[in-house]
Amino acid sequence: MVDIWSSGVILFALLSGYLPFEDSNTSNLYKKILNGEYEIPNWISDDARDLITKVLNVDPEKRFNFKDIKNHKWFDFHKRNS
């Protein structure tokens, strides 16, 4: 599940151009990560926004797994159109 979460960070960075969790204060950075505090830019599509939110869920039990990602509308669209 950690790898899924990490892939969510990478997906966020690829789509937005920056990391979801940033803070010059290391303590504040850790708090943001642990609490899942980030803002998705408004130029990211609703489907991508939904996938990012589900992959970056701080609760591993509620976080999307690989099967969920493969079946998500955003992933499926890009798989069919590549």
C-alpha positions in Angstrom: 0.0 0.0 0.0 3.0 2.3 0.5 3.9 1.8 -3.2 0.4 2.8 -4.2 0.6 5.9 -2.1 4.0 6.7 -3.6 2.6 6.3 -7.1 -0.1 8.8 -6.1 2.6 11.3 -5.2 4.2 10.7 -8.6 0.9 11.0 -10.4 0.2 14.3 -8.6 3.6 15.6 -9.5 3.3 14.6 -13.2 -0.1 16.3 -13.6 0.5 19.4 -11.5 4.3 20.0 -12.0 5.0 20.1 -8.2 4.8 17.8 -5.2 1.6 17.5 -3.2 3.4 17.9 0.2 5.8 20.8 0.5 6.9 22.8 3.5 10.3 24.4 4.5 9.7 23.2 8.1 10.3 19.5 8.3 7.9 19.1 11.2 5.1 20.8 9.3 5.9 18.7 6.2 5.5 15.5 8.2 2.2 16.7 9.7 0.9 17.5 6.2 1.9 14.1 4.9 0.4 12.2 7.9 -2.9 14.2 7.7 -3.1 14.1 3.9 -3.1 17.9 3.6 -2.7 19.0 0.0 -4.5 21.0 -2.6 -5.2 19.7 -6.1 -4.8 22.4 -8.8 -8.0 23.4 -10.5 -6.6 22.5 -14.0 -6.6 18.8 -13.1 -9.6 17.0 -14.4 -12.3 15.7 -12.1 -11.5 12.1 -12.9 -7.8 12.6 -12.2 -8.7 14.5 -9.0 -10.8 11.6 -7.9 -8.1 9.1 -8.5 -5.4 11.1 -6.7 -7.7 11.6 -3.7 -8.3 7.8 -3.5 -4.7 6.8 -4.0 -3.4 9.4 -1.5 -5.9 8.4 1.2 -3.9 8.3 4.5 -5.8 5.2 5.7 -4.2 2.2 4.0 -7.5 0.2 4.5 -9.4 2.7 2.5 -6.7 3.5 0.0 -7.2 2.3 -3.6 -5.3 -0.9 -4.5 -3.9 -1.8 -7.9 -7.1 -3.4 -9.0 -9.1 -0.3 -8.1 -6.7 1.9 -10.0 -6.9 -0.3 -13.1 -10.7 -0.1 -13.0 -10.8 3.7 -12.3 -12.4 5.9 -15.1 -9.3 8.1 -15.5 -6.9 5.1 -15.8 -9.2 3.2 -18.1 -9.7 6.3 -20.4 -5.9 6.7 -20.8 -5.3 3.0 -21.3 -7.9 2.9 -24.1 -6.6 6.1 -25.8 -2.9 5.2 -25.8 
